[in-house]
């Protein structure tokens, strides 16, 4: 997810195709201090999908993305090491 907006995006919905509840965590956050950001996000925040349809998809979640920030989230229920 990337926002180039000059102001942060609060409550930005993101739709997902999955039917079951899924837990996501931040894997890369360009707003971290080590990348020259302002450190506005808590790195260990978890995002859970809800059965709220959005954009033609069964599940969604709300997320805050600070201005000019890129986030990479990963599904914590999948082991990507294999």
C-alpha positions in Angstrom: 0.0 0.0 0.0 1.4 3.4 -0.9 0.0 6.9 -0.4 1.4 9.9 -2.1 -1.2 12.2 -0.6 0.0 15.2 1.4 -2.2 14.2 4.3 -2.5 10.8 6.0 -5.3 8.5 5.1 -7.4 7.4 8.1 -9.8 4.6 7.9 -8.8 3.7 4.4 -10.7 0.5 3.5 -9.0 -2.3 1.8 -11.0 -5.2 0.3 -9.8 -8.8 0.3 -11.0 -11.9 -1.6 -10.7 -14.2 1.4 -13.8 -15.5 3.1 -12.2 -16.3 6.5 -10.8 -13.8 9.0 -7.1 -13.1 8.4 -4.5 -11.4 10.5 -1.9 -9.1 8.8 1.2 -7.4 10.2 3.5 -4.8 8.9 6.7 -6.2 7.3 8.0 -3.0 5.8 7.1 0.6 6.8 8.8 3.4 5.0 7.8 5.8 7.8 10.2 4.2 10.2 13.0 6.4 11.5 15.7 4.2 10.0 14.3 5.0 6.5 14.1 8.8 7.2 10.4 8.7 8.2 8.7 10.1 11.3 7.9 6.9 13.1 4.1 7.5 13.2 3.1 3.8 13.1 3.5 1.1 15.8 5.4 -1.6 14.0 3.8 -4.6 15.8 0.2 -3.5 15.0 -2.0 -6.3 13.8 -4.8 -5.8 11.3 -7.8 -8.2 11.2 -10.2 -8.6 8.3 -13.9 -8.3 9.0 -16.8 -9.7 7.1 -17.6 -6.2 5.7 -17.8 -6.3 1.9 -15.8 -3.6 0.0 -15.2 -3.1 -3.7 -16.7 -6.4 -4.6 -14.7 -8.4 -2.1 -16.0 -10.4 0.9 -13.6 -9.2 3.6 -12.1 -5.8 4.4 -10.1 -3.9 7.1 -9.5 -0.3 7.9 -6.0 1.1 8.0 -4.2 4.4 8.7 -1.4 5.2 6.3 0.7 8.4 7.0 1.3 10.7 4.1 4.0 9.7 1.6 4.3 6.2 3.1 4.6 2.7 1.7 3.6 -0.3 3.7 4.0 -4.0 3.0 1.7 -6.2 5.1 1.9 -10.0 5.3 -0.7 -12.6 6.2 0.5 -14.0 9.5 -1.5 -17.2 9.0 0.7 -18.3 6.1 4.3 -19.5 6.6 6.1 -17.8 3.7 9.4 -19.5 4.4 8.5 -22.6 2.5 
